[in-house]
Amino acid sequence: MKNTNFLTIIGAITICFALFAFNKSNNTPQETKQYEFTSFTVVESIIPGGLGRSRMINSLEQRDYKEFTKVKSSEDRGRNKSKRGDIRVFNYEETKLLNFYNLVGIRFQNIAANDAIVNNKVNTMMNEGWEVVNITSGVESDAGKQDGNGIFITRFYFKRAK
């Protein structure tokens, strides 16, 4: 009987030490990872007749958004005086894509070709250590007889550990 109580107490103490050690290891500060983010944009023309331009665009320059930001308040409601020329990027990759339409209508081969190029870009980036964070798209479609214009834009966002 005494041995059973002794073993129970030793077992309880061992479990307490194990739980304490496990809890201690989970409460230690984790190393905070630093990430870098990038994106590229695909602009595909949906102008009938194939007259538009379709491109994949990737900036090769960095910009500090703070240089072009104005904080507004009830005391200071002045306008943002950033110059467009200072914001513009001149170093970028421009990959030619095919338009959704040709002279006779939607060209599905063009859509498949664009998919192949975009997929290759995404695969290349993932092989370089980038991870897809988000993909978002929007469309400004042809509104009919008076419009005749339209674009389909897709933005791809990536991150990787520094």
N, C-alpha and C positions, 0 to 999 in steps of 0.2 A: 504494500500500500504506500509506504514511504517512497519507494522507487518510482511509482507511477506519478505521484505528486511532484517529485523532483524532476522527472522527465517532462511533465506538463509545463512546469515553470521554465525549464531550459528551452523548450520548444517555443513558448510564448515570447521569451526574451529574444530568441533568434529571429522570430517573425517580426518583432518590433524593430530590431536592428536592420533587417532587410528592408522593411517599409521605410524606415528613416533614410537609409542609403538611397533607395529608389527615388523617394520624394526629393531628397537633396540634389540628386543629379538632374531631376526635371526642373528644379527652381534656379539652377545656375544660369546666368545670362547667356543667351545664345549669341553666336557671332552674327552681327547684322550684315546682310549682303548688300552690296552696292550694285545697282543696275544702270545700264545705259539703254536708252530707248531710241528707236528709229522707225521710220515709216516710208512707204512709197505709195504713189497714187496711180491708178489706172483710169484714164479718160477714154471712153469709147463713144464714137460718134453714132448717133441714131438719126442722122439727117438722110432723108430719102434721096436716092440717086447716087449715093456714095461720095458726096461732095465734101463731107467733113474730114476732120483729122483725128486719128486715134493714137494715143501714146501712153507709155508707162514712164512716169517721171520719178526720179530719185535724186534728192538734193545731196550734193557732195560738200556742202558748207554747213557750218553751225551758225545759229543766231541766238543771242541772248534776248529772250522775250522782254526782259525788264527795260532794255534800251528803247523799246517801242510802246511802253505801257504808261498810261497816265492814270493816276488814282484820282477819282472824282469824289467830291464831298459837297455838303450843302454850302460850305464856304468857298470852295473852288470848283466851279462847274465849267471851266475853260476847256477848249478843245485840245485833242491830242495833236501835237505839232510835229510828229514823226514824219520824215520825208519818205515817200514811196521808194525813191531811188536808193535810200539806205537800207530798206527792208529787202529789196529785190536780191535774188540769188542768181549769179551768172554761171556758176559751176554746178552742173547737174547732168545726170544721165538721162537721155531721152531715147527710149526704145520704141521704134515704129511698130504699131499694131494695125490690123486691118479694120475697116469700118464694118458695122453690122449690116449695112445696106450696100447693094450695088445698083446698077441701073434698073434691074428687073425686080428688086425686092430684097427681103432678108436673105443674107448669104450665110448659111449654117456652117459652111467650111471656114469662113472667116472667124466665126465665133469659136470653133474648135481650134483653129490656129492660135488665136489670142489666148485661149485656155492653156495650150501647150507652152506658150512663152511665159505666161504668168506663173504656171506651176513650176517651170524650171527656175524662175527667179526665187520663188518661195523655197523650193528644195535646196537651192544653192545657199540661201541665207541660213536655213536650218542646219546644213552641213557646216556652216561657219560658226555655229553655236548660238544663233538667234532662235528665240522661241516666240511663236505667234501669240500675241496678247489679245488682239481683236481685229476683226474684219468688218467694215461697215460700208454700206453703199447707199447711193441716192441717185435719183433720176430726174432730169428735167426733160420731159418728153415732148415730142412734136405735138403742138396744139392744133394742128390742122392747117387749113388753107392759108391763113394769114401768117402763121408762124414759120413752119418749114425748118425749124432748128430743134436740136435735142442732144443731150449728152447723158451718158451713164457713167457715174464715177464710183470707184471702189477704192477705199483706203485700207491699207494693210499696216498694222502696228506690231512691232516686235520689241523684245527686250532680251538682254543677256547679262550675265554677271560680269562685273568689271574685273 
